[in-house]
Amino acid sequence: TTNLNPSTRTFLAALLSSLALERHRATPVSVVCRGADALLSLAARGRSRSRSMRCELVWKDVWKEKDEEKGAPINDVKVTADGQRIIVAARDCVLVYNAKDGDLLQPLQAHKDTVYTVDCSSDGKRFASGGADDTVIIWVDHTFRGELKYKHQDAIQKVVYNPVTLQLLSCTGSDFGLWYPDQRSVDKHRVEAKILSADWTPSGLHFALGFFNGKVQIRDKDGTERLVIERNAPVWTLAWSPARDDREILAVGCWDQTLSFYKVNGLQHYNKDRRLGFDPNSLSWFDKGEYLVVGGSDKKATLCTKEGVKLATIAEEEAWLWTVAAKPAGQGHSGVVVGTNEGTIAYYRIDFDEVHGVFCDRYAYRENLTDVVVQHLLTEQRVRIKCRDYVKNIAVYKNRLAVQLQDRVHVYEQGYPENDLDMHYRVKEKIYKDLPCDHLLVASQHVLLSKGNKVQLFPLHPPHVVEREWGFEADVKAVRIDGGPEGAEGVLVGLSTGAVYRIFLNNAFPILVAEVQANIQMLDISPVRRKLAIVDTMKRLKVVNLETKEVDFFEENVDSIVFNTEEEDLMCYSAAGQLHLKAGKLPVKSQTIDEGAIVIGFRGCRVTYLHDHAVKTLQTSQISATQGYMQEKNFRKAYDISALGATRADWKCLGIGALENGNLTTARQCFRRLRDMRFLELIDHIEVRRKTVESEAVRQEISKAALKEQLEKCDALARAEILAYQGRYQEAGKAFSRANDVDRAVQLFVDLRMWEEAKVFAANSSKVDLRDLTKLQAKWAEETSDWKTASEMYVNAGEFSKAAQIITDNVGEGWQLALSEVAEACPRNQPEALRIC
């Protein structure tokens, strides 16, 4: 029909409409193919080969007579509100299918002639059918019993339920009717031409009618005409958008091979018609109005943007598509049902793969198939780039962003590349070429594309011709840009044979860097480029040491892997709803994460992952890795891990651990972060003492054994001092005793006024007199105005005069008794004390 003039096309439309009135009363036969068998038998029609959108044939049924080579037209299909059943208008039957597996649940044969139209109520309780027998039948869902029927004076062309009030609109060649569930009568209104299509606005306040004479009428819900839109050909299909931002936008498909959009006020949206190149027979909005599915004379179901831009082919059949219907949003996976002119009913499942790219803190992803969103992973800032075309691939590198569209590649650059937080992008170059590829990379001066076993290099500046090409012995399965000087960046290339090559953009010869026996699916390299992580199609992870070429780590059932951007020996990988953190040769630490999550970034303690089309972040703790390295006495590595993000308690634990093991450098760095002057002074004191011992040993020329003994004593004293600085006084006292420095233990407890503990250690000292210790305790009690304790301590120390004097100077309750006790204890040879008493 593409080469026919409008008058001939109009005649053909009328002829096909009349042919559809023929009745076929013989018993139908169902021929069904499903799943993998369907994919094999239907070849390319069963699955789209697009990397970013996959359309899989779930099931297929051909409704035809036993002796017929081809089936009769499928006039209409609809999906119930819960997405569980598919209602089909075929011959004189209403067919009810199970949407999941294609089982025919019930053929309903209440009509006496061809059924042209069906529709389902938004509450899921009813569905309606109408046909050439001039009858509308309202069915009860689940029971499949007819609840009510009413007639018109002409064949029913269209029935549509109001999504809000459940009012039913039934259209014929000469009038339309409005039926309300709470009334038995039907309000009918005459029209001037045959109605071909109809639909309600999402608000339920208006409906549109498409006529054979090319007119579109918009009416109020009571049937009052508001305005008329003039088109040049039969309006075979129309549909109101359910999108919230476009609630009153009407898509109109005419048999002049155009698709147009109108507002509820009759003004054309987007200001122009979209040329389709075929006659549209059916329209259905998809994914809450973000996309539009068009079926028609090209025998395809085509996915378009909400502006009508063609994106991809969902399905291709062997006959015209009379009807298409998208599965309601929010009811499981996305899907589209198609019905052809030769009796085929097919249900296609649609899955949208993630199209994205990440480099350091910038993550770019596709949204709504035609937009690119760039997100800064640290600040959560986002910027949207509207491409208004199907986005096939995305690549990010430094200040560059490459977006591959259907017939060109756009390369953007940051507006202010010196600002790491800048989120402004402007077009730098456009490569007007259709470049089929499996992978896209962008560098500072080039764009790379891989297809099959080849990698091609295109310059950003004109002429955009192949500058260099690398050929490999097997298909390229994974590529990753590896940094380097501008114009000479390195790129890692993983093959299906398990070989990994590094190529440089200014060199024609690839270099083999690693080889494993696996079909590579994903790869990543550590910051210092000493380790290479490979995940194959069997989900096996291998971490290869690039210096020794040996496998340092192996794990199964791995979904994704990334190295930490700041620490060479730290990586994380996701597997079966678990996030695993691996530091060097330490045991793996795991924590729960969303099932099916794909990690895309690991910087510091922050893990970024992708789940259910959304970017999420997770703060991880590295305390277990820090403790593991501390147990191995590798305090330098423990410090590096802690530098990614540690609490004050973690830093103190590491500082004390390093100090106890004599690693003064790491200990000083830790306490500097904490600004702990006490421990910094202690570290300086320990360091000065060791240097003094070493310098004295050199000056006196003592033996190595003697020096070692002195240094060991220094270390023992240091351990005791560290315990004391931590408040572990009993352990510190014992440590001083083991270091043969009991006097330091006594002095420690004296300073703390812990007199009883001081006396215990003083009993083991030959230098400390208990009487002197008692005098110190008495003096302290005197300073604190505890005259009773002070007098007792002076009595115990034999200082009777001081004991008596304190009592008389501090006359308090019970002073007479205390003074008499001093007099009784005082020897006769101390007359001064007796005189005071």
C-alpha positions in Angstrom: 0.0 0.0 0.0 3.0 2.3 0.3 2.8 3.3 -3.4 -1.0 3.7 -3.6 -2.6 7.1 -3.9 -5.0 8.2 -1.1 -8.2 7.4 -3.1 -7.0 3.9 -3.9 -5.9 3.3 -0.3 -9.4 4.5 0.9 -11.0 2.0 -1.5 -8.7 -0.8 -0.2 -9.6 0.1 3.4 -13.3 -0.2 2.6 -12.8 -3.5 0.8 -10.8 -5.1 3.6 -13.5 -3.9 6.1 -16.2 -5.7 4.0 -14.2 -8.8 3.7 -13.9 -9.0 7.5 -17.7 -9.4 7.7 -17.6 -12.9 6.3 -18.6 -15.5 8.8 -16.8 -18.8 9.4 -18.7 -21.2 11.6 -16.4 -24.3 11.4 -14.6 -25.6 14.5 -11.2 -23.8 14.9 -7.9 -25.5 15.5 -5.2 -23.9 17.7 -1.5 -24.2 16.7 0.8 -23.0 19.5 4.6 -22.7 19.8 6.2 -21.4 22.9 9.6 -20.7 24.6 12.8 -21.9 23.0 11.1 -23.9 20.3 9.3 -20.8 19.2 12.5 -18.9 19.0 14.1 -21.5 16.9 11.1 -21.8 14.5 10.6 -18.1 14.2 14.3 -17.2 13.8 14.8 -13.5 13.8 11.2 -12.6 14.3 11.2 -14.2 17.8 14.0 -12.1 19.4 15.4 -8.7 18.7 19.2 -8.6 18.3 19.5 -5.2 19.9 22.0 -5.2 22.7 19.9 -2.8 24.8 16.4 -4.1 24.2 15.5 -7.8 24.0 12.1 -8.9 22.6 11.4 -12.6 23.3 8.5 -14.5 21.9 6.7 -16.1 24.9 4.0 -17.9 23.0 2.1 -17.9 19.7 -1.3 -19.2 18.6 -2.7 -19.4 15.1 -6.5 -19.4 15.1 -7.7 -21.1 11.9 -10.0 -23.7 10.5 -8.8 -27.3 9.9 -8.8 -27.0 6.2 -7.5 -23.5 6.0 -4.0 -22.6 5.1 -4.3 -19.3 6.8 -6.4 -18.1 9.7 -9.0 -15.4 9.7 -8.1 -11.8 10.9 -7.5 -11.1 14.6 -9.6 -8.0 14.8 -8.8 -6.8 18.3 -6.8 -7.8 21.4 -6.8 -6.4 25.0 -5.0 -7.3 28.2 -6.9 -7.3 31.5 -6.1 -4.8 34.2 -4.2 -7.4 36.2 -2.2 -8.5 33.2 -3.2 -12.2 33.7 -5.5 -12.7 30.7 -5.7 -11.7 27.1 -9.1 -11.0 25.4 -9.1 -11.6 21.6 -11.7 -10.9 18.9 -11.5 -13.5 16.2 -14.2 -14.6 13.8 -17.4 -14.8 15.7 -15.7 -15.7 19.0 -14.3 -14.0 22.0 -11.1 -15.9 23.1 -9.7 -15.7 26.6 -6.0 -16.7 26.9 -3.7 -17.1 29.9 -1.1 -14.4 29.3 1.6 -16.4 31.0 1.7 -19.5 28.9 -0.9 -18.9 26.0 -3.4 -21.6 27.2 -6.8 -21.0 25.8 -9.0 -20.6 28.9 -12.4 -20.1 27.2 -13.8 -19.5 23.7 -17.0 -17.5 24.1 -19.4 -17.9 21.1 -22.4 -15.7 22.1 -22.1 -13.5 19.0 -23.8 -14.5 15.8 -21.3 -12.8 13.4 -17.7 -11.6 13.3 -16.5 -9.9 16.5 -14.6 -6.7 15.7 -13.7 -5.2 19.0 -13.1 -6.0 22.7 -12.1 -3.9 25.7 -11.5 -4.5 29.5 -12.7 -2.4 32.4 -10.1 -0.8 34.6 -11.4 -2.5 37.7 -10.8 -5.9 36.2 -14.4 -7.1 36.8 -15.8 -6.9 33.2 -14.9 -6.9 29.6 -17.0 -6.1 26.6 -17.3 -7.2 23.0 -19.0 -6.0 19.8 -19.3 -7.1 16.2 -21.1 -7.5 12.9 -24.3 -8.8 14.6 -24.9 -5.2 15.9 -24.7 -6.5 19.5 -22.6 -5.4 22.5 -22.1 -8.1 25.1 -20.8 -7.3 28.6 -19.0 -10.2 30.2 -18.1 -10.9 33.8 -14.4 -11.6 34.1 -13.2 -14.8 35.9 -16.6 -16.5 35.3 -16.8 -15.6 31.6 -20.6 -15.3 31.7 -22.5 -12.8 29.8 -24.0 -10.2 32.1 -25.8 -7.9 29.7 -26.3 -7.2 26.0 -27.7 -4.4 24.0 -28.0 -3.6 20.2 -27.4 -0.9 17.7 -28.7 -0.4 14.2 -25.3 -1.1 12.7 -22.2 -3.3 13.1 -20.2 -2.5 16.3 -16.8 -1.1 15.3 -15.4 -0.2 18.7 -16.1 -0.6 22.4 -14.0 1.4 25.0 -14.4 1.6 28.8 -14.1 4.8 30.6 -11.0 4.3 32.9 -12.6 6.2 35.8 -16.4 5.9 35.7 -16.5 2.5 33.9 -18.9 4.0 31.4 -18.9 2.0 28.1 -18.6 3.7 24.7 -19.8 1.6 21.8 -19.3 2.9 18.2 -20.9 1.9 14.9 -20.9 3.1 11.3 -23.8 5.5 12.1 -23.9 6.3 15.8 -22.3 5.8 19.2 -23.8 4.8 22.5 -23.0 5.5 26.2 -23.9 2.8 28.7 -23.5 3.3 32.5 -23.2 0.2 34.8 -26.1 1.6 37.1 -28.6 2.1 34.3 -30.3 -0.2 31.8 -30.8 2.2 28.9 -28.1 3.3 26.4 -27.8 7.0 25.3 -27.2 7.0 21.5 -26.0 9.8 19.3 -26.0 9.9 15.5 -22.8 10.7 13.6 -22.2 11.7 10.0 -19.6 9.0 9.0 -18.4 5.6 10.0 -16.4 5.4 13.3 -13.2 3.4 13.0 -11.5 4.2 16.3 -12.2 5.6 19.8 -10.6 6.2 23.1 -11.1 7.9 26.5 -8.8 10.4 28.1 -7.1 9.1 31.3 -9.2 11.5 33.4 -12.4 10.0 31.9 -13.8 13.5 31.1 -13.5 13.3 27.3 -13.3 10.8 24.5 -12.1 11.0 20.9 -13.7 9.4 17.8 -11.8 8.7 14.6 -13.9 8.6 11.4 -13.6 7.0 8.0 -13.9 10.5 6.4 -10.7 11.7 8.1 -12.2 13.6 10.9 -11.4 13.3 14.6 -14.1 14.5 17.1 -13.4 15.2 20.8 -16.5 15.0 22.9 -17.4 15.4 26.6 -18.2 12.3 28.6 -22.0 12.9 28.0 -21.4 12.9 24.2 -21.5 16.6 23.6 -19.1 17.6 20.7 -16.3 20.0 21.7 -14.2 20.3 18.5 -13.3 18.6 15.2 -9.8 17.9 13.8 -9.5 17.5 10.1 -7.2 14.8 8.7 -6.7 13.7 5.0 -7.3 10.0 5.3 -9.3 7.4 7.4 -8.4 7.6 11.1 -7.9 3.9 11.6 -6.5 4.2 15.1 -6.1 6.7 18.0 -5.1 6.5 21.7 -4.8 9.0 24.5 -1.5 9.0 26.4 -1.6 7.8 30.0 1.6 9.7 30.9 1.1 12.1 33.8 3.1 14.8 32.1 1.1 14.3 28.8 -2.3 13.4 30.2 -4.2 15.1 27.4 -2.2 14.1 24.4 -3.9 12.2 21.6 -1.9 10.0 19.2 -3.7 9.6 15.8 -2.8 7.1 13.1 -4.2 7.7 9.7 -4.1 5.7 6.5 -2.0 8.4 4.8 0.9 6.7 6.6 1.2 9.4 9.2 1.3 9.5 13.0 0.2 12.8 14.6 -0.3 14.1 18.1 -3.0 16.6 19.4 -3.8 18.3 22.6 -7.3 18.2 24.1 -7.9 21.7 22.7 -7.4 20.5 19.2 -3.9 22.1 18.7 -1.3 19.8 17.1 1.5 18.7 19.5 5.1 18.7 18.2 3.9 20.9 15.2 4.2 18.2 12.5 3.2 14.8 11.4 5.5 11.8 11.6 5.9 9.9 8.3 5.7 6.2 9.0 6.2 4.6 5.6 3.3 2.3 6.2 -0.4 2.4 7.2 -0.9 2.3 11.0 -3.7 -0.1 12.1 -3.3 0.0 15.8 -1.7 2.1 18.6 -1.0 1.2 22.2 0.8 3.3 24.8 3.6 1.4 26.6 5.3 1.8 30.0 3.0 4.5 31.4 3.0 6.5 28.2 6.8 6.8 27.8 6.6 4.8 24.5 4.1 4.1 21.8 3.7 0.7 20.0 2.5 0.9 16.4 1.3 -2.0 14.3 0.4 -1.8 10.7 0.8 -2.8 7.1 4.6 -3.2 7.4 3.8 -6.5 9.3 5.8 -5.1 12.3 5.1 -3.9 15.8 7.3 -0.9 16.1 8.4 0.8 19.4 8.4 4.6 19.2 9.1 7.4 21.6 6.1 9.4 22.9 7.0 11.9 20.2 6.7 9.2 17.5 10.4 8.7 16.8 11.0 5.0 15.8 13.2 3.1 18.2 13.1 -0.6 17.5 11.1 -3.4 16.1 9.4 -5.5 18.7 7.9 -8.2 16.4 7.8 -9.0 12.7 5.1 -11.3 11.4 4.1 -12.7 8.0 0.9 -10.6 7.6 -0.4 -7.2 8.5 -0.8 -6.4 12.1 -4.4 -5.4 12.7 -4.0 -4.9 16.5 -1.4 -4.5 19.2 -1.9 -4.2 23.0 0.7 -3.4 25.6 0.5 -5.1 29.0 -0.5 -2.6 31.7 2.4 -1.0 33.6 3.2 -2.4 37.0 2.0 -6.0 36.2 5.2 -8.0 36.1 7.5 -7.8 33.1 6.7 -5.7 30.1 5.0 -7.3 27.2 3.1 -6.7 23.9 0.3 -8.8 22.3 -0.1 -8.6 18.5 -2.8 -9.9 16.2 -2.4 -10.4 12.5 -4.6 -10.5 9.4 -3.9 -14.2 9.1 -5.1 -15.4 12.5 -1.8 -15.2 14.5 -1.9 -14.1 18.1 1.6 -13.7 19.7 2.8 -12.4 23.0 6.2 -10.9 23.2 8.1 -10.2 26.4 10.2 -7.0 26.4 13.3 -6.6 28.5 15.4 -3.4 28.5 19.1 -4.0 29.2 21.1 -1.4 31.0 23.0 0.9 28.6 25.5 2.8 30.7 29.1 3.9 31.2 31.1 4.8 34.3 34.5 6.5 34.8 35.7 7.4 38.3 32.8 9.5 39.9 30.7 9.9 36.8 28.1 7.4 35.8 26.0 7.9 32.6 23.0 5.8 31.8 20.1 5.7 29.3 16.6 6.7 30.4 13.4 6.3 28.4 15.5 4.9 25.6 16.2 8.4 24.2 17.7 10.4 27.1 21.1 10.2 28.7 21.5 11.0 32.4 24.9 11.8 33.8 25.2 11.4 37.6 28.0 12.4 39.8 28.3 9.6 42.3 29.7 11.7 45.2 27.4 14.8 45.0 24.4 13.0 43.5 24.1 15.8 40.9 22.4 14.8 37.7 22.1 16.3 34.2 19.8 15.1 31.5 20.8 15.2 27.8 17.8 14.8 25.4 19.0 13.0 22.3 15.5 12.5 20.8 16.7 9.3 19.2 17.3 5.7 20.2 20.4 5.5 22.4 22.3 2.4 21.6 25.6 2.8 23.5 27.2 5.1 26.0 30.8 5.7 27.0 32.5 7.9 29.5 36.1 8.9 29.9 37.5 11.8 31.9 35.7 14.9 30.5 34.3 13.1 27.4 30.9 11.5 26.9 30.1 9.5 23.7 26.5 8.6 22.8 25.7 6.3 19.9 22.4 6.8 18.2 20.8 5.0 15.3 22.8 6.6 12.5 25.4 8.7 14.3 27.7 9.2 17.3 27.6 12.3 19.4 30.7 13.2 21.5 30.2 15.6 24.3 32.8 17.4 26.6 32.4 19.1 29.9 31.9 22.8 29.8 34.6 23.4 32.5 36.8 20.3 32.6 39.1 21.8 35.2 36.2 21.6 37.7 35.7 18.1 38.9 32.1 18.9 39.9 31.1 20.5 36.7 28.0 18.9 35.2 27.6 21.0 32.0 28.1 19.1 28.7 28.3 20.5 25.2 28.5 18.7 21.8 32.1 18.6 20.6 31.9 16.4 17.5 29.2 14.5 15.6 30.1 11.4 13.6 27.4 10.9 11.0 27.8 7.2 10.4 25.8 4.1 11.2 28.5 2.1 13.0 27.1 -1.3 14.2 29.1 -2.3 17.2 29.0 -4.5 20.3 31.0 -2.1 22.5 31.7 1.6 22.4 34.6 3.5 24.1 35.7 7.1 24.0 39.2 8.5 24.6 40.5 12.0 24.6 40.9 12.2 20.8 39.2 9.0 19.5 36.2 6.8 19.5 36.6 3.0 19.6 34.1 0.4 18.4 34.3 -3.3 18.6 32.4 -5.7 16.4 33.0 -9.4 16.2 36.8 -9.9 16.3 37.8 -6.4 15.3 38.3 -3.1 17.1 38.2 0.0 15.1 39.5 3.5 15.9 37.9 6.7 14.7 39.3 10.2 15.2 37.1 12.9 16.7 38.1 15.4 14.1 37.0 15.1 10.4 37.3 13.2 8.2 35.7 10.5 10.4 37.3 7.5 8.8 38.9 4.4 10.3 42.4 5.5 11.6 43.4 2.1 12.8 42.0 -1.4 13.1 43.0 -4.4 15.3 42.0 -7.9 14.4 42.0 -10.8 16.9 41.7 -14.5 16.7 38.3 -14.6 18.4 35.3 -12.4 19.1 35.8 -9.4 21.5 33.6 -9.9 24.6 34.9 -7.1 26.9 36.8 -3.9 26.5 38.0 -1.3 29.1 40.0 1.8 28.6 43.1 1.8 30.8 44.2 5.4 30.8 47.4 6.9 29.4 48.6 10.0 27.6 46.2 11.7 25.2 46.2 10.0 21.8 48.0 7.0 23.2 45.7 5.6 25.8 45.8 1.9 26.6 42.8 -0.4 26.1 42.2 -3.9 27.6 40.5 -6.3 25.2 39.0 -9.6 26.5 38.2 -12.4 24.0 35.9 -15.3 23.9 38.9 -17.6 24.1 40.0 -16.2 27.5 42.9 -14.1 26.1 43.3 -10.5 27.3 45.2 -8.1 25.2 46.4 -4.5 25.8 46.4 -2.2 22.8 47.7 1.4 22.6 45.9 3.8 20.3 49.1 4.9 18.6 50.4 1.3 18.1 49.1 -1.3 15.7 50.3 -4.3 17.6 48.3 -5.8 20.5 50.2 -7.2 23.5 49.0 -10.3 25.3 48.8 -9.6 29.1 47.0 -12.7 30.4 45.2 -15.8 29.3 42.6 -18.0 31.0 40.6 -20.9 29.8 37.2 -19.1 29.7 34.8 -17.0 27.7 35.4 -13.6 29.1 32.3 -11.5 30.1 33.8 -8.8 32.3 37.2 -7.5 33.3 38.7 -4.9 35.6 42.3 -3.9 36.5 43.7 -2.6 39.8 44.9 1.0 40.2 48.6 0.2 39.9 47.9 -2.4 37.1 49.4 -5.3 38.9 46.2 -7.4 39.1 43.6 -8.3 36.5 40.1 -9.5 37.4 38.2 -11.6 34.9 34.6 -12.9 35.1 33.6 -15.4 32.5 30.2 -16.5 31.1 30.1 -19.3 33.7 30.3 -16.6 36.4 33.7 -17.6 37.6 36.0 -14.9 38.9 39.8 -15.2 38.5 42.2 -12.5 39.7 45.5 -12.8 37.8 48.7 -11.4 39.0 50.2 -9.7 35.9 53.7 -10.0 37.2 53.7 -13.7 37.9 50.9 -14.6 35.6 49.4 -16.8 38.3 45.8 -16.8 39.6 45.8 -15.2 43.0 42.1 -15.6 43.7 39.2 -17.8 42.4 35.5 -17.6 43.1 32.4 -19.0 41.5 28.8 -17.6 41.0 30.1 -14.0 40.6 27.9 -11.4 38.9 30.3 -8.4 38.9 33.7 -7.3 40.1 35.4 -3.9 40.6 38.7 -2.9 42.2 39.0 0.0 44.7 40.2 3.1 42.9 42.5 4.1 45.7 43.8 0.8 47.2 45.6 -1.8 45.0 44.8 -4.9 47.1 41.1 -4.1 47.8 38.2 -5.3 45.6 34.6 -6.1 45.9 32.3 -8.4 43.9 28.6 -9.3 44.0 27.2 -12.8 44.0 23.7 -14.1 44.8 22.5 -11.2 46.9 25.8 -10.8 48.8 28.5 -8.1 48.5 31.9 -9.6 49.2 35.0 -7.5 50.1 38.4 -8.9 49.6 41.6 -7.3 50.9 44.9 -8.9 49.8 45.1 -12.5 51.1 42.8 -11.9 54.0 39.5 -13.8 54.3 36.5 -12.5 52.4 34.1 -10.3 54.3 30.4 -10.4 53.2 27.3 -8.4 53.7 23.8 -8.5 52.3 22.9 -6.5 49.1 20.0 -6.4 46.7 19.6 -9.6 44.7 21.0 -9.3 41.2 23.0 -6.1 42.0 25.8 -5.2 39.7 28.7 -3.3 41.3 30.0 -0.5 39.1 32.2 1.5 41.4 34.3 1.2 44.5 36.0 4.3 45.9 37.1 4.6 49.4 34.5 2.8 51.5 31.7 3.7 49.1 30.4 1.0 46.8 28.1 2.0 43.9 25.9 -0.7 42.4 23.1 -1.0 39.9 19.8 -2.7 40.8 16.4 -2.6 39.2 17.4 0.2 36.8 18.5 2.4 39.7 21.9 3.5 41.0 22.4 2.9 44.7 25.3 3.4 47.1 26.5 1.5 50.1 29.0 2.6 52.8 31.2 -0.4 53.8 33.3 -0.9 56.8 37.0 -1.8 56.4 37.6 -2.5 60.1 37.9 -6.3 59.5 40.6 -5.7 56.8 42.4 -3.3 59.1 42.3 -5.8 62.0 43.5 -8.6 59.6 46.5 -6.6 58.6 47.2 -5.7 62.2 47.3 -9.4 63.1 49.8 -9.9 60.4 51.8 -7.0 61.8 51.4 -5.2 58.5 50.7 -1.8 60.0 51.5 0.2 56.8 48.8 -1.7 54.9 46.4 -1.4 57.8 47.0 2.4 57.7 46.3 2.5 54.0 43.0 0.7 54.4 42.0 2.9 57.3 42.7 6.0 55.2 39.8 5.0 53.0 37.4 5.8 55.9 37.8 4.9 59.5 36.3 6.1 62.8 38.2 7.7 65.7 38.0 4.5 67.6 39.5 2.6 64.6 42.3 5.1 64.3 43.1 4.9 68.0 43.1 1.1 67.9 45.5 1.1 64.9 47.8 3.7 66.5 48.1 1.8 69.8 48.6 -1.5 68.0 51.4 0.0 65.9 52.9 1.7 69.0 52.9 -1.6 71.0 54.7 -3.3 68.1 57.3 -0.6 67.9 56.0 0.9 64.6 56.4 4.5 65.7 56.0 6.0 62.2 52.5 4.5 61.7 51.6 5.3 65.3 52.6 8.9 64.9 50.5 9.2 61.7 47.4 7.8 63.4 47.6 10.0 66.4 48.3 13.1 64.2 44.9 12.4 62.6 43.3 12.2 66.0 45.3 15.3 67.2 46.1 13.4 70.4 49.0 15.3 72.0 49.4 13.0 74.9 50.2 10.0 72.7 52.3 12.1 70.4 54.4 13.2 73.4 54.7 9.6 74.5 55.9 8.6 71.0 58.5 11.3 71.1 59.6 10.2 74.6 59.9 6.6 73.5 61.8 7.6 70.3 64.2 9.8 72.2 64.9 7.1 74.8 65.8 4.6 72.1 68.0 7.0 70.3 69.8 7.9 73.6 70.4 4.2 74.3 71.8 3.6 70.8 74.0 6.7 70.9 75.4 5.7 74.3 76.1 2.2 73.0 78.1 3.7 70.2 80.0 6.1 72.5 80.8 3.4 75.1 81.3 0.7 72.4 79.3 -1.9 74.2 78.6 -5.3 72.7 75.6 -6.1 70.5 74.2 -8.4 73.1 74.3 -5.7 75.7 72.7 -3.2 73.3 70.0 -5.7 72.5 69.3 -6.2 76.2 69.0 -2.4 76.8 66.7 -2.0 73.8 64.5 -4.8 75.0 64.2 -3.0 78.3 63.3 0.1 76.5 60.6 -1.8 74.6 59.3 -3.3 77.9 59.1 0.2 79.5 57.4 1.5 76.4 54.7 -1.2 76.7 54.2 -0.3 80.3 53.8 3.4 79.5 51.4 2.6 76.7 49.2 0.6 79.1 49.3 3.4 81.6 48.3 5.9 78.9 45.3 3.7 78.1 44.2 3.7 81.7 45.1 0.1 82.3 47.0 0.9 85.5 47.2 -2.6 87.1 48.6 -4.0 83.9 51.0 -1.1 83.6 52.3 -1.6 87.1 52.9 -5.3 86.5 54.6 -4.4 83.2 56.9 -2.0 85.0 57.7 -4.7 87.6 58.6 -7.1 84.7 60.9 -4.5 83.3 62.7 -4.3 86.7 61.5 -0.8 87.3 59.2 -1.1 90.3 59.9 2.5 91.3 58.0 3.6 88.1 55.1 1.4 89.2 55.1 2.9 92.7 55.4 6.4 91.2 52.5 5.7 88.9 50.1 4.8 91.7 51.4 7.6 93.9 50.6 10.1 91.1 47.1 8.5 90.8 46.7 8.7 94.7 46.1 4.9 94.6 48.0 4.4 97.9 47.2 0.8 98.6 48.3 -0.3 95.1 51.5 1.8 95.6 52.2 0.1 98.9 51.8 -3.3 97.3 54.5 -2.5 94.7 56.6 -0.6 97.2 56.9 -3.8 99.3 58.8 -5.3 96.5 61.1 -2.3 96.1 64.4 -1.9 97.9 64.5 1.8 97.2 61.1 2.9 98.4 60.5 3.2 102.2 56.9 2.5 103.2 57.1 5.2 105.9 58.0 7.8 103.2 55.0 6.5 101.2 52.8 6.8 104.2 54.0 10.4 104.8 53.1 11.2 101.2 49.6 9.8 101.7 49.2 11.8 104.9 50.3 15.0 103.1 47.8 14.4 100.4 45.0 13.8 102.9 46.1 17.1 104.6 45.9 18.9 101.3 42.4 17.6 100.7 41.3 18.7 104.3 40.8 15.1 105.4 42.3 15.7 108.9 41.3 12.4 110.4 43.0 10.3 107.6 46.0 12.7 107.7 46.4 12.3 111.5 46.2 8.5 111.2 48.8 8.4 108.4 51.2 10.6 110.4 50.7 8.4 113.4 51.6 5.3 111.3 54.6 7.2 110.0 55.7 8.1 113.6 55.1 11.8 113.1 53.0 12.3 116.3 53.6 16.0 116.6 52.2 16.6 113.1 49.3 14.3 113.8 48.4 16.2 117.0 48.9 19.6 115.3 46.5 18.7 112.5 43.8 17.7 114.9 44.1 20.9 117.0 44.2 23.1 113.8 41.1 21.4 112.4 38.8 21.2 115.5 35.9 19.1 114.2 33.5 16.5 115.4 35.3 13.8 117.5 38.5 15.8 117.8 38.9 15.0 121.5 38.8 11.2 120.9 41.2 11.5 118.0 43.6 13.6 120.1 43.4 11.1 123.0 44.3 8.3 120.5 47.3 10.1 119.4 48.4 10.7 123.0 48.0 7.0 123.8 50.1 6.0 120.8 52.8 8.7 121.3 56.0 7.4 123.0 57.4 9.1 126.0 60.5 10.3 124.1 58.4 12.8 122.1 57.4 15.4 124.7 56.4 18.0 122.1 53.6 15.8 120.8 52.4 15.1 124.3 52.5 18.8 125.1 50.3 19.6 122.1 47.8 16.8 123.1 
